[in-house]
C-alpha cells in the first residue's frame, strides 16, 4: 500500500537568512512522501531566488510567488494547491526534527485520529524552552479538545505543531485582512474532528527573531495586541455559538488586561480610548472570569470598580521597576 502524501505549506516572506535551514529540515524528513509548497509573499530580499535554488535540488518542492497579501492569503493558496491527504504548516524561519511528520502520521493512523499535535521548542537568543510535554500520548474527543484549547493545555492555537487530515480545511478560509488568523480558524477545524492526539515529545522548533510577527517593535505593539484581542473575541463567539465553551477563556481576559496596562503609559488619544473601552467591555462581561482562577476575579473587580486605584498602583509599580533596573 502506497504511503499517504503529506503537503507541507511554507509561507515565505523576507526569510532569506533562515529559509534554507527550514527547507532542509523538511527535505531530510524520515518520511519521504512529502509535497513541500513554498509560497513567496512578495519578499523584498532574496527569499524567492533561494526558493528557486532549493527547488532545483529536489522535485518535491513546488514554488509560487505572489504580491504581498499576508499569511492568511498564503495559507489559503497553499491549501488550494495541496494534493496530499494530510496537511502540515511550517513557518519559513522555523524548522522541524527529522522524524516529526513520520511520528505524527504514525500516531494518526495508529489512534484513528483526525489531528496529531506535538510539544515544541521555543528558540530564543536567551536559550531554548520546551513548551508542552508529559509522560504519555494523550487522546481528546472533540469536546475535550475544545476544553484543552480554552485552557491552553496541550492543544494550542498554532498550526505548525500539528498534522491534519486535509478534509478538515474544506470550506475554511483564513481571513486575509487581519492578523492572528490561526486563532480564528482553530475552532473551525477543531469542530470537524472526532479525535485529536497529542505527542509529548517536542518536534517543532519555533524561532523567535527580532522583527517577527510575534516580536513586534514597540511602535506597533498596541495594534498587534489589539488585533490579538479581536481575534480571540471571534474565537470565543464561535465557541459560544455552538456551545463548545462553558467557561471563559483565560487567554482573552489576560490579553485584554495586558493591553489596558500598556495603554496606561501612552497618551489618551481617541484611538487608544476606543481600544481601552473595547477591552473593558470584555473584562466587565458577566461571565468573563467564569471557571478561571481567583486572581482573574480579583483583577476584574479592581478594573471594574476601582479603576483609579488599580491604574495608580500599576503605574507606580512599573515605574518603580524601571528605576530599580536603571
BAFI-3210 file (N, C-alpha, C; in Angstrom, 3 decimals, decimal comma, padded with zeros to 6 digits):
// residues 326
n [1|2|3|4|5|6|7|8|9|10|11|12|13|14|15|16|17|18|19|20|21|22|23|24|25|26|27|28|29|30|31|32|33|34|35|36|37|38|39|40|41|42|43|44|45|46|47|48|49|50|51|52|53|54|55|56|57|58|59|60|61|62|63|64|65|66|67|68|69|70|71|72|73|74|75|76|77|78|79|80|81|82|83|84|85|86|87|88|89|90|91|92|93|94|95|96|97|98|99|100|101|102|103|104|105|106|107|108|109|110|111|112|113|114|115|116|117|118|119|120|121|122|123|124|125|126|127|128|129|130|131|132|133|134|135|136|137|138|139|140|141|142|143|144|145|146|147|148|149|150|151|152|153|154|155|156|157|158|159|160|161|162|163|164|165|166|167|168|169|170|171|172|173|174|175|176|177|178|179|180|181|182|183|184|185|186|187|188|189|190|191|192|193|194|195|196|197|198|199|200|201|202|203|204|205|206|207|208|209|210|211|212|213|214|215|216|217|218|219|220|221|222|223|224|225|226|227|228|229|230|231|232|233|234|235|236|237|238|239|240|241|242|243|244|245|246|247|248|249|250|251|252|253|254|255|256|257|258|259|260|261|262|263|264|265|266|267|268|269|270|271|272|273|274|275|276|277|278|279|280|281|282|283|284|285|286|287|288|289|290|291|292|293|294|295|296|297|298|299|300|301|302|303|304|305|306|307|308|309|310|311|312|313|314|315|316|317|318|319|320|321|322|323|324|325|326]
n.u [000,842|000,563|002,280|000,637|000,375|001,873|001,264|003,136|002,907|004,552|004,822|006,567|008,378|010,614|012,743|015,345|017,642|017,007|015,568|016,763|017,602|015,094|013,805|015,626|015,340|012,898|013,315|014,984|013,421|012,457|010,214|009,355|007,453|006,528|005,116|006,305|005,357|006,291|005,549|006,107|005,586|005,707|008,358|011,059|013,684|016,198|014,679|012,908|014,594|016,223|014,365|013,927|016,441|016,606|014,528|015,557|017,102|015,483|012,679|010,346|009,648|007,501|006,888|005,502|004,856|003,672|002,170|002,546|000,329|-000,224|-000,153|-002,487|-003,689|-001,659|-001,756|-004,339|-003,997|-002,023|-003,383|-005,295|-003,661|-002,539|-002,094|-001,997|-003,113|-002,872|-002,134|000,451|001,879|004,447|006,423|008,500|010,848|011,285|012,039|012,013|012,189|013,829|012,162|009,590|007,163|006,827|006,429|004,051|002,206|002,181|001,046|-001,516|-002,569|-002,374|-003,955|-006,336|-007,040|-007,922|-006,291|-002,922|-000,920|002,039|004,526|006,661|009,700|010,735|012,718|015,044|017,141|018,093|018,099|016,701|013,407|011,189|007,906|005,013|004,771|005,062|004,165|003,089|001,202|-001,659|-005,215|-007,988|-011,427|-013,707|-015,066|-013,478|-011,113|-011,710|-011,982|-009,368|-008,121|-009,268|-008,153|-005,538|-003,999|-001,977|-003,358|-002,965|-003,401|-001,810|-000,832|001,413|002,455|001,259|-000,301|-002,654|-005,690|-006,575|-009,216|-010,311|-009,950|-011,592|-013,848|-013,045|-011,700|-008,833|-008,789|-007,951|-007,556|-006,735|-004,646|-003,428|-004,805|-004,772|-005,877|-008,514|-009,369|-008,900|-011,003|-012,747|-011,663|-011,255|-013,794|-014,666|-013,509|-013,235|-011,452|-008,483|-005,003|-002,124|001,316|003,831|006,478|008,779|008,887|008,945|010,582|010,245|011,100|011,967|012,493|014,027|011,768|009,903|006,480|005,525|007,058|006,920|008,031|008,048|006,475|004,453|003,229|000,810|-001,278|-000,824|-001,369|-004,036|-005,189|-004,878|-006,603|-009,089|-009,204|-009,327|-011,812|-013,472|-012,950|-013,938|-016,658|-017,464|-017,195|-019,043|-021,399|-021,805|-021,938|-019,554|-017,707|-018,043|-016,994|-014,982|-012,439|-009,204|-007,056|-008,162|-009,129|-006,759|-005,111|-006,550|-006,342|-003,545|-003,240|-004,666|-003,072|-000,718|-001,646|-001,820|000,535|000,618|-000,372|-003,722|-005,239|-007,908|-008,017|-006,701|-008,363|-010,653|-009,718|-009,183|-011,804|-013,016|-011,619|-012,292|-015,019|-014,993|-013,762|-015,638|-017,838|-020,437|-019,770|-017,006|-014,874|-015,578|-015,011|-012,306|-009,160|-008,974|-007,466|-008,053|-010,673|-010,235|-008,721|-010,625|-012,560|-011,087|-010,437|-012,986|-014,432|-012,645|-011,018|-009,382|-007,730|-006,510|-005,152|-003,345|-001,819|-000,709|000,713|002,560|003,953|005,210|006,822|008,505|009,840|011,198|013,024|014,547|015,892|017,558]
n.v [-001,198|002,199|004,900|007,584|010,920|013,822|017,206|020,043|023,296|026,299|029,532|032,244|035,034|037,458|035,937|035,145|034,534|032,351|030,457|028,294|026,570|025,863|024,568|022,538|020,960|019,849|018,473|016,504|014,773|011,732|010,598|010,302|010,843|013,562|016,743|019,793|022,974|026,041|029,349|032,420|035,551|038,129|038,916|041,157|040,691|038,224|035,914|034,605|033,902|032,133|030,148|029,146|028,104|026,045|024,408|023,275|021,269|019,286|017,499|017,466|019,918|022,645|025,808|029,062|032,447|035,577|038,878|040,857|039,768|038,840|036,415|034,917|034,859|033,487|030,960|030,148|029,902|027,923|025,713|025,317|024,532|022,182|018,657|016,511|013,942|014,708|017,607|019,868|022,668|024,993|027,619|029,962|030,712|028,850|025,439|021,802|018,685|015,734|013,510|014,380|014,449|011,768|010,689|012,006|011,262|008,454|008,320|009,363|007,397|005,068|005,658|006,363|009,042|012,508|014,682|015,227|016,430|018,015|018,603|021,546|023,404|026,543|028,716|031,039|033,989|034,023|031,392|028,022|026,812|024,284|023,758|022,376|018,806|015,904|012,622|010,629|009,575|011,455|011,407|013,086|013,735|015,552|017,521|017,463|018,337|020,968|022,041|021,735|023,484|025,907|026,124|026,316|024,017|021,593|021,335|023,794|027,043|027,263|026,377|025,061|023,037|020,650|017,898|017,488|015,910|016,457|017,104|018,520|021,190|021,856|024,133|026,091|029,242|031,159|034,287|037,133|039,789|040,377|039,939|037,104|034,918|032,216|031,898|032,447|030,465|028,130|027,021|026,334|024,266|022,434|021,839|020,035|017,649|014,269|012,951|013,939|013,673|013,755|014,182|013,957|014,623|017,124|018,354|020,394|023,420|026,519|029,599|032,620|035,677|038,955|041,416|039,643|038,454|037,834|039,266|042,089|045,466|048,236|050,408|049,284|047,615|048,016|047,979|045,422|043,823|044,539|043,543|040,831|040,551|041,076|038,931|036,807|037,313|036,733|033,999|033,167|033,829|032,054|029,626|029,988|030,158|027,541|026,187|025,236|026,072|026,315|027,813|030,755|032,197|032,209|033,274|035,301|037,117|037,700|038,785|041,062|042,524|042,899|044,591|046,881|047,623|048,398|050,681|052,535|053,929|055,560|058,381|059,672|059,228|059,503|057,076|055,247|055,419|054,218|051,594|050,973|051,078|048,988|046,735|046,922|046,401|043,677|042,683|043,422|041,869|039,589|036,819|036,802|035,829|033,321|030,124|030,511|031,204|032,563|034,882|036,117|036,958|038,806|040,753|041,538|042,734|044,874|046,340|046,965|048,231|049,738|051,439|053,770|053,404|050,949|051,672|053,654|052,206|050,175|051,693|053,008|050,809|049,732|051,881|051,999|049,558|050,177|052,203|050,821|049,015|050,639]
n.w [000,000|-000,890|000,651|002,321|000,980|002,263|002,418|002,872|003,844|003,363|004,234|002,818|003,519|003,318|004,540|004,054|005,495|006,992|005,622|004,208|006,246|007,261|005,021|004,454|006,734|006,196|003,815|004,750|006,160|007,766|006,814|003,550|001,548|000,683|-000,131|-000,693|-000,331|-001,242|-000,781|-001,914|-000,579|-001,841|-001,175|-000,357|-000,191|-000,933|-000,874|-002,700|-004,824|-003,463|-002,899|-005,475|-006,040|-004,142|-005,021|-007,278|-006,339|-005,381|-006,390|-004,986|-004,111|-004,566|-006,027|-005,652|-006,429|-005,241|-005,055|-002,088|000,275|002,765|005,469|005,772|003,210|001,894|003,112|002,400|-000,364|-000,385|000,733|-001,257|-003,351|-002,454|-002,750|-001,148|001,226|003,778|005,785|006,630|008,364|008,212|009,400|007,656|008,970|010,886|011,986|011,766|013,591|012,305|012,268|012,606|010,975|010,301|012,852|013,685|011,692|011,972|014,487|014,037|012,287|013,836|016,080|014,975|014,486|013,744|013,847|014,781|017,379|018,734|021,300|021,513|020,744|021,951|020,470|021,320|021,577|024,140|024,906|024,940|025,239|026,272|025,306|026,457|026,617|028,751|029,984|028,440|025,485|024,628|024,269|022,832|022,771|020,628|022,200|024,506|023,412|022,759|025,313|026,201|024,444|025,292|027,827|027,159|027,204|026,105|023,532|021,300|019,721|017,495|014,127|013,237|014,908|014,346|012,519|010,012|008,862|005,547|004,810|006,881|006,417|004,370|002,979|004,730|005,185|005,634|007,229|005,357|005,801|008,310|011,239|013,193|012,232|012,727|015,261|014,733|012,919|014,310|016,073|014,044|012,382|014,411|015,282|013,431|014,051|015,337|016,950|018,566|018,892|021,049|021,100|023,447|023,024|022,017|018,722|016,932|016,065|017,120|016,180|017,588|016,422|016,141|015,011|013,979|013,500|016,016|017,687|017,794|017,105|019,476|018,624|017,179|018,882|020,354|018,419|017,478|019,760|020,091|017,766|018,353|020,562|019,318|017,510|019,309|020,424|018,244|018,105|020,632|020,316|018,298|019,665|021,697|020,197|019,299|021,646|022,827|024,687|028,091|030,033|030,695|028,543|029,520|028,140|026,531|028,487|029,875|027,843|027,207|029,606|029,699|027,499|028,278|030,430|029,064|027,786|029,785|029,904|027,767|025,704|025,985|023,418|020,937|019,505|021,215|023,428|022,400|022,057|024,718|025,812|024,408|025,385|028,076|027,996|027,447|029,779|031,718|031,165|032,107|032,455|032,220|033,718|034,406|035,679|035,847|037,578|040,984|040,976|038,553|038,954|040,999|039,635|037,768|039,437|040,519|038,186|037,258|039,358|040,833|039,279|039,240|041,497|040,805|038,409|039,309|041,155|039,544|037,661|039,336|040,334|038,023|037,282|039,474|039,164|036,819|037,629|039,481|037,871|036,428]
ca.u [000,000|001,365|002,229|-000,129|001,146|001,731|001,580|003,612|002,767|005,544|004,803|007,923|008,402|011,850|013,383|016,494|018,662|016,513|014,769|017,469|017,513|013,719|013,515|016,499|014,753|011,794|013,885|015,657|012,464|012,478|009,051|009,794|006,379|006,147|004,969|006,706|004,828|006,879|004,811|006,731|004,534|006,234|009,580|011,915|015,066|016,496|013,975|012,376|015,729|016,637|013,358|014,187|017,644|016,286|013,649|016,374|017,745|014,525|011,444|009,196|009,385|006,722|007,063|004,601|005,150|002,558|002,371|002,362|-001,079|-000,359|-000,029|-003,787|-003,824|-000,687|-002,248|-005,468|-003,439|-001,344|-004,383|-005,924|-002,665|-002,097|-002,684|-001,831|-004,220|-002,607|-001,564|001,292|002,196|005,727|006,820|009,754|012,023|011,334|012,478|011,399|013,032|013,796|011,109|008,331|005,974|006,659|005,875|002,666|001,370|002,017|000,122|-002,860|-003,001|-002,495|-005,031|-007,557|-007,319|-008,017|-005,183|-001,891|-000,170|003,230|005,181|007,595|010,774|010,787|014,122|015,277|018,544|018,454|018,087|015,637|012,401|010,233|006,513|004,256|005,461|004,261|004,725|002,491|000,315|-002,982|-006,300|-009,050|-012,615|-013,894|-015,386|-012,288|-010,119|-012,098|-011,653|-007,909|-007,808|-009,658|-007,211|-004,177|-003,333|-001,628|-003,855|-002,780|-003,978|-000,862|-000,986|002,676|002,804|000,220|-000,555|-004,103|-006,365|-006,829|-010,626|-010,685|-009,863|-012,551|-014,796|-012,475|-010,820|-008,126|-009,066|-006,795|-007,433|-006,394|-003,617|-003,854|-005,803|-004,796|-006,830|-009,872|-009,745|-008,692|-012,236|-013,455|-011,206|-011,399|-015,203|-014,885|-012,762|-013,765|-010,380|-007,199|-003,996|-001,022|002,610|004,502|007,859|008,884|009,380|008,953|011,424|009,620|012,194|011,526|013,561|013,649|011,010|008,902|005,113|005,263|008,031|006,793|008,635|007,151|005,519|003,345|002,792|-000,579|-002,147|-000,595|-002,141|-005,453|-005,577|-004,994|-007,844|-010,236|-009,229|-009,790|-013,258|-014,089|-012,844|-014,886|-018,036|-017,715|-017,361|-020,325|-022,490|-022,014|-021,948|-018,322|-017,055|-018,951|-016,251|-014,330|-011,087|-008,196|-006,198|-008,848|-009,132|-005,378|-004,621|-007,252|-005,726|-002,203|-003,361|-005,043|-001,882|000,188|-002,228|-001,611|001,774|000,532|-001,328|-005,125|-005,748|-009,206|-007,810|-006,376|-009,575|-011,518|-009,152|-009,411|-013,226|-013,280|-011,090|-013,062|-016,280|-014,710|-013,478|-016,838|-018,900|-020,908|-019,063|-015,655|-013,888|-016,202|-014,153|-010,893|-008,609|-009,429|-006,717|-008,772|-011,814|-009,720|-008,382|-011,874|-013,171|-010,266|-010,575|-014,376|-014,959|-011,599|-010,105|-008,385|-006,771|-005,751|-004,266|-002,265|-000,957|000,049|001,654|003,638|004,725|006,055|007,834|009,477|010,662|012,060|014,123|015,398|016,709|018,500]
ca.v [000,000|003,413|005,810|008,799|012,123|014,946|018,512|020,988|024,655|027,181|030,938|032,798|036,487|038,061|034,996|034,594|034,054|031,200|029,564|027,054|025,698|025,360|023,622|021,374|020,096|019,133|017,529|015,428|014,003|010,273|010,286|010,897|011,170|014,928|017,803|020,988|024,111|027,309|030,452|033,707|036,564|039,437|039,234|042,194|040,212|037,169|034,683|033,917|033,303|030,989|029,105|028,544|027,295|024,840|023,539|022,562|020,143|018,246|017,641|017,538|021,328|023,442|027,229|030,058|033,796|036,496|040,153|040,731|039,732|038,392|034,973|034,280|034,600|032,450|029,658|029,783|029,445|026,662|024,645|025,065|023,866|020,916|017,440|015,444|013,567|015,344|018,940|020,422|024,078|025,356|028,993|029,968|030,916|027,754|024,158|020,646|017,497|014,894|012,493|014,984|014,038|010,323|010,457|012,467|010,429|007,149|008,497|009,494|006,109|004,103|006,025|006,694|010,436|013,483|015,621|014,893|017,594|017,670|019,683|022,259|024,207|027,984|029,043|032,469|034,344|033,710|029,960|027,185|026,391|023,291|024,070|021,127|017,638|014,951|011,269|009,672|010,064|011,835|011,406|014,027|013,831|016,914|018,394|017,533|019,146|022,371|022,454|021,863|024,726|027,011|026,197|026,327|022,821|020,602|021,743|025,233|027,637|027,227|025,372|024,417|021,891|019,655|017,295|017,461|015,379|017,600|017,480|019,448|022,559|022,114|025,211|027,021|030,235|032,017|035,705|037,749|041,196|040,558|039,075|036,058|034,096|030,875|031,942|032,487|029,212|026,968|026,314|025,871|022,914|021,555|021,467|018,927|016,463|013,294|012,627|014,615|013,011|014,640|013,557|014,823|014,924|018,293|018,045|021,617|024,482|027,820|030,560|033,990|036,553|040,371|041,831|038,666|038,847|037,651|040,053|043,356|046,634|048,901|051,309|048,507|046,643|048,229|047,454|043,972|043,239|044,792|042,546|039,546|040,569|040,962|037,554|035,956|037,530|035,932|032,607|032,967|033,886|030,787|028,578|030,255|029,870|026,098|025,613|024,464|026,534|026,670|028,722|031,848|031,990|032,949|033,992|036,523|038,037|038,079|039,645|042,340|043,224|043,309|045,725|048,032|048,016|049,127|051,981|053,446|054,678|056,259|059,493|059,257|059,621|058,873|055,677|054,444|055,361|053,209|050,287|050,796|050,785|047,651|045,750|046,994|045,697|042,242|042,408|043,636|040,921|038,817|035,545|036,964|035,070|032,061|028,954|030,874|031,314|033,702|036,082|036,772|037,634|039,964|041,775|042,050|043,636|046,080|047,097|047,392|049,068|050,561|051,712|054,774|052,772|049,967|052,333|054,311|051,176|049,513|052,663|053,210|049,567|049,623|052,926|051,571|048,543|050,846|052,901|049,829|048,394|051,611]
ca.w [000,000|-001,014|001,787|002,004|000,706|003,181|001,843|003,883|003,318|003,990|003,820|002,713|003,409|003,830|005,472|003,337|006,426|007,743|004,779|003,866|007,418|007,314|003,932|004,632|007,763|005,559|002,844|005,479|006,948|007,630|005,968|002,285|000,610|001,021|-001,127|000,043|-001,086|-000,821|-001,388|-001,620|-000,445|-002,211|-000,430|-000,922|-000,112|-001,911|-000,498|-003,873|-005,531|-002,661|-003,136|-006,784|-005,938|-003,374|-005,815|-008,256|-005,662|-005,001|-007,160|-004,087|-003,807|-005,505|-005,712|-006,224|-005,952|-005,390|-004,383|-000,641|000,661|004,142|005,682|005,564|001,776|001,547|003,564|001,544|-001,638|-000,146|000,898|-002,560|-004,204|-001,867|-003,291|-000,165|002,110|005,067|005,683|007,669|008,177|008,812|009,100|006,919|009,817|011,852|011,436|012,424|013,770|011,104|012,329|013,051|010,219|010,454|014,183|013,759|010,815|012,621|015,603|013,461|011,741|014,918|017,004|014,233|014,815|012,655|014,025|015,770|017,845|019,496|022,032|020,640|021,327|021,692|020,258|021,512|021,780|025,514|025,174|024,383|026,209|025,779|025,609|026,414|027,153|029,508|030,105|027,517|024,435|025,108|023,291|023,152|021,941|020,139|023,329|025,360|022,708|022,916|026,680|026,240|023,741|026,172|028,938|026,593|027,695|025,092|022,214|021,191|018,512|016,384|013,073|012,883|015,769|014,082|011,215|009,856|007,685|004,685|004,708|007,956|005,925|003,310|003,277|005,708|004,602|006,566|006,952|004,709|006,130|009,717|011,798|014,117|011,545|013,313|016,377|014,196|012,264|015,185|016,431|012,849|012,024|015,566|015,346|012,498|014,473|016,284|017,887|018,435|019,723|021,423|021,330|024,425|022,644|021,131|017,377|016,125|016,603|016,874|016,326|017,834|015,946|016,130|013,840|013,550|013,844|017,439|018,453|017,097|017,745|020,413|017,993|016,623|019,886|020,746|017,368|017,451|020,862|019,827|016,763|019,034|021,348|018,413|017,004|020,411|020,545|017,181|018,544|021,734|019,813|017,611|020,676|022,359|019,255|019,214|022,993|022,981|025,911|029,179|030,897|029,983|028,024|030,260|027,186|026,143|029,625|030,169|026,781|027,359|030,739|029,273|026,593|029,097|031,186|028,172|027,460|030,917|029,717|026,492|025,722|025,833|022,108|020,633|019,105|022,395|024,249|021,790|022,387|026,156|026,035|023,863|026,332|029,321|027,757|027,589|031,185|032,529|030,824|033,260|032,631|031,676|034,506|034,830|035,566|035,924|038,922|041,801|040,610|037,463|039,566|041,714|038,649|037,207|040,422|040,598|036,953|037,074|040,435|041,457|038,179|039,595|042,407|040,029|037,450|040,053|041,732|038,486|037,104|040,316|040,396|036,831|037,339|040,476|038,499|035,845|038,309|040,120|036,841|035,847]
c.u [000,881|001,187|001,452|000,793|000,831|002,142|001,962|003,653|003,687|005,377|006,222|007,819|009,652|012,529|014,622|017,558|018,268|015,896|015,477|017,436|016,128|013,486|014,383|015,930|013,563|012,308|014,525|014,708|012,611|011,263|009,253|008,664|005,761|005,992|005,221|006,341|005,378|006,158|005,453|005,678|005,102|007,464|010,393|013,397|015,266|015,779|013,483|013,490|016,227|015,659|013,636|015,426|017,396|015,443|014,429|017,039|016,786|013,185|010,208|008,802|008,594|006,802|005,979|004,976|003,951|002,946|002,028|000,887|-001,288|-000,419|-001,359|-004,004|-002,875|-001,215|-003,468|-004,978|-002,766|-002,300|-005,020|-004,976|-002,348|-002,828|-002,590|-003,082|-004,084|-001,912|-000,700|001,600|003,499|006,040|008,238|010,999|012,143|011,929|011,909|012,433|012,828|012,666|009,746|007,129|005,768|006,000|004,401|001,742|001,140|001,017|-001,317|-003,386|-003,232|-003,707|-006,346|-008,001|-007,410|-006,844|-004,207|-001,115|001,084|003,687|006,150|008,655|010,540|012,262|014,298|016,765|019,010|018,461|016,896|014,702|011,477|008,839|005,689|005,072|004,509|004,910|004,154|001,604|-001,070|-003,983|-007,409|-010,231|-012,752|-014,147|-014,195|-011,208|-010,443|-011,778|-010,142|-007,464|-008,125|-008,646|-005,754|-003,358|-003,180|-002,093|-003,840|-003,321|-003,084|-001,217|000,250|003,078|001,873|000,342|-002,047|-004,537|-006,804|-008,287|-011,090|-010,701|-010,756|-013,564|-014,333|-011,523|-010,143|-008,459|-007,815|-006,539|-007,011|-005,323|-004,247|-004,978|-005,870|-005,750|-008,269|-010,288|-009,615|-009,992|-012,993|-012,990|-011,397|-012,830|-015,509|-014,237|-013,607|-012,725|-009,116|-006,218|-002,809|000,212|003,421|005,934|007,902|009,518|009,532|009,781|010,854|010,633|011,634|012,683|013,103|012,911|009,990|007,529|004,840|006,277|008,083|007,515|007,599|006,101|004,323|002,719|001,314|-001,519|-002,035|-001,416|-003,645|-005,984|-005,747|-006,285|-009,049|-010,347|-009,735|-011,283|-014,001|-014,078|-013,862|-016,320|-018,414|-018,000|-018,649|-021,493|-022,829|-021,935|-020,714|-017,534|-018,106|-018,307|-015,523|-012,933|-010,112|-007,325|-006,849|-008,813|-007,728|-004,826|-005,273|-006,640|-004,332|-002,265|-003,738|-003,853|-000,907|-000,326|-002,048|-000,411|001,780|-000,483|-002,747|-005,692|-007,111|-009,078|-007,559|-007,562|-010,542|-011,033|-009,394|-010,864|-013,591|-012,827|-011,877|-014,421|-016,111|-014,549|-014,744|-017,972|-019,201|-020,075|-017,603|-014,596|-014,461|-015,255|-012,671|-010,455|-009,113|-008,719|-007,386|-009,958|-011,364|-009,372|-009,639|-012,512|-012,398|-010,462|-011,977|-014,803|-013,922|-010,555|-009,010|-007,306|-005,889|-004,722|-003,087|-001,281|-000,095|001,104|002,848|004,547|005,678|007,146|008,912|010,406|011,657|013,260|015,061|016,369|017,755|019,874]
c.v [001,253|004,308|007,064|010,002|013,196|016,216|019,462|022,379|025,588|028,598|031,505|034,313|037,032|037,195|034,372|034,013|032,754|030,114|028,244|026,072|025,063|024,264|022,370|020,419|019,311|018,095|016,322|014,584|012,499|009,781|011,033|011,362|012,521|015,779|019,105|022,212|025,401|028,438|031,764|034,805|037,961|039,847|040,308|041,840|039,105|035,850|033,907|033,233|032,062|029,837|028,378|027,663|025,994|023,869|022,742|021,328|019,002|018,507|017,732|018,968|021,979|024,906|028,056|031,400|034,693|037,832|039,989|040,855|039,246|036,890|034,245|033,912|033,505|031,077|029,220|029,233|028,092|025,502|024,302|024,326|022,449|019,734|016,271|015,145|014,207|016,680|019,247|021,871|024,384|026,793|029,007|030,204|029,858|026,508|023,020|019,543|016,546|013,876|013,066|014,412|012,530|010,021|010,843|011,623|009,056|007,226|008,619|008,137|005,080|004,376|006,344|008,117|011,301|014,450|015,036|016,160|017,111|018,866|020,386|022,991|025,678|028,378|030,566|032,727|033,960|032,237|029,260|026,745|025,374|023,679|022,807|020,003|016,759|013,583|010,272|010,339|010,323|011,795|012,337|013,807|015,279|017,876|018,548|018,400|020,628|022,878|022,614|023,145|025,929|027,221|026,297|025,162|021,792|020,999|023,262|025,727|027,512|026,135|024,497|023,241|020,711|019,053|017,048|016,548|016,565|018,048|018,416|020,889|022,815|023,149|026,118|027,952|031,021|033,471|036,391|039,164|041,434|039,559|038,063|035,208|032,691|030,803|031,842|031,141|027,998|026,286|025,770|024,480|021,945|021,034|020,259|017,622|015,539|012,960|013,413|013,907|013,950|013,822|014,448|015,194|016,157|017,922|019,292|022,680|025,837|028,910|031,970|034,917|038,015|040,731|040,825|039,111|038,735|038,388|041,452|044,476|047,413|049,762|050,569|047,580|046,787|047,653|045,940|043,290|043,414|043,800|041,169|039,467|040,373|039,555|036,594|036,127|036,736|034,456|032,300|032,925|032,618|029,689|028,759|029,837|028,389|025,401|024,801|024,848|026,920|027,645|029,756|031,447|032,843|033,776|035,303|037,549|038,577|039,044|041,019|043,163|043,726|044,551|046,989|048,538|048,815|050,544|053,003|054,366|055,477|057,394|059,009|059,781|058,975|057,396|054,796|054,361|054,305|051,807|049,967|050,379|049,386|046,575|045,750|046,312|044,195|041,878|042,487|042,665|039,997|037,575|035,611|036,184|033,733|030,885|029,243|031,024|032,567|034,986|036,840|037,555|038,899|041,094|042,380|043,059|044,951|046,961|047,688|048,440|049,999|050,959|052,700|054,172|051,787|050,653|053,006|053,282|050,523|050,452|052,859|051,993|049,447|050,690|052,579|050,512|049,181|051,482|051,930|049,223|049,345|051,560]
c.w [000,000|000,199|001,407|001,827|001,750|002,444|002,972|003,258|004,094|003,443|003,857|002,552|004,097|004,892|004,846|004,279|007,125|006,861|004,481|005,029|007,515|006,270|004,050|005,674|007,211|004,567|003,525|006,328|006,703|006,854|004,655|001,381|000,979|-000,235|-000,361|-000,801|-000,498|-001,546|-000,953|-001,674|-000,688|-001,429|-001,150|-000,780|-001,151|-001,617|-001,717|-004,654|-004,790|-002,824|-004,451|-006,749|-005,195|-004,202|-006,848|-007,653|-005,366|-005,680|-006,267|-003,755|-004,941|-005,064|-006,384|-005,621|-006,204|-004,760|-002,903|-000,265|002,090|004,245|005,506|004,106|001,332|001,934|002,775|000,207|-001,474|-000,007|-000,445|-003,505|-003,733|-002,486|-002,311|000,630|003,487|004,839|006,899|007,333|008,909|008,432|008,542|007,746|010,908|011,215|012,279|012,603|012,583|011,107|012,715|012,297|010,229|011,794|014,246|012,876|011,435|013,765|015,108|013,003|012,840|015,790|016,290|014,471|013,557|012,661|015,038|016,085|018,561|020,318|021,088|021,450|020,982|021,655|020,321|021,690|023,174|025,853|024,551|025,510|025,560|026,245|025,413|027,023|027,936|029,483|029,116|026,492|025,023|023,958|023,770|022,209|021,487|021,300|024,267|024,722|022,827|024,318|026,836|025,544|024,620|027,283|028,477|027,140|026,593|023,694|022,149|019,856|017,287|015,372|012,950|013,765|015,538|012,682|011,126|008,708|006,837|004,700|005,812|007,477|004,714|003,806|004,424|004,974|005,714|006,245|006,428|005,211|007,570|010,162|012,746|013,523|012,114|014,497|015,872|013,606|013,184|015,582|015,222|012,432|013,182|015,696|014,453|012,953|015,343|017,351|017,530|019,368|019,928|021,747|022,271|024,082|021,731|019,796|016,506|016,835|016,171|017,207|016,477|017,476|016,010|014,851|013,351|014,015|015,332|018,301|017,837|017,832|018,544|019,731|017,404|017,664|020,226|019,691|017,282|018,537|020,650|018,790|017,403|019,841|020,440|017,824|018,075|020,666|019,481|017,569|019,634|021,235|019,064|018,632|021,473|021,468|019,232|020,573|023,321|024,225|026,934|030,147|030,040|029,509|028,818|029,343|026,767|027,272|029,870|029,116|026,839|028,484|030,368|028,388|027,359|029,899|030,321|027,911|028,572|030,701|028,419|026,576|025,406|024,522|021,876|020,251|020,319|023,357|023,719|022,125|023,856|026,420|025,539|024,844|027,641|029,171|027,934|029,060|032,032|032,222|032,002|033,516|032,166|032,447|034,991|034,604|035,653|037,384|039,644|041,405|039,469|038,008|040,293|040,747|038,031|038,152|040,506|039,363|036,799|038,094|041,064|040,414|038,559|040,500|041,645|039,130|038,159|040,610|040,663|037,901|038,044|040,394|039,214|036,818|038,355|039,896|037,539|036,523|039,023|039,111|036,252|036,519]
res [x|x|x|x|x|x|x|x|x|x|x|x|x|x|x|x|x|x|x|x|x|x|x|x|x|x|x|x|x|x|x|x|x|x|x|x|x|x|x|x|x|x|x|x|x|x|x|x|x|x|x|x|x|x|x|x|x|x|x|x|x|x|x|x|x|x|x|x|x|x|x|x|x|x|x|x|x|x|x|x|x|x|x|x|x|x|x|x|x|x|x|x|x|x|x|x|x|x|x|x|x|x|x|x|x|x|x|x|x|x|x|x|x|x|x|x|x|x|x|x|x|x|x|x|x|x|x|x|x|x|x|x|x|x|x|x|x|x|x|x|x|x|x|x|x|x|x|x|x|x|x|x|x|x|x|x|x|x|x|x|x|x|x|x|x|x|x|x|x|x|x|x|x|x|x|x|x|x|x|x|x|x|x|x|x|x|x|x|x|x|x|x|x|x|x|x|x|x|x|x|x|x|x|x|x|x|x|x|x|x|x|x|x|x|x|x|x|x|x|x|x|x|x|x|x|x|x|x|x|x|x|x|x|x|x|x|x|x|x|x|x|x|x|x|x|x|x|x|x|x|x|x|x|x|x|x|x|x|x|x|x|x|x|x|x|x|x|x|x|x|x|x|x|x|x|x|x|x|x|x|x|x|x|x|x|x|x|x|x|x|x|x|x|x|x|x|x|x|x|x|x|x|x|x|x|x|x|x|x|x|x|x|x|x|x|x|x|x|x|x|x|x|x|x|x|x]
***
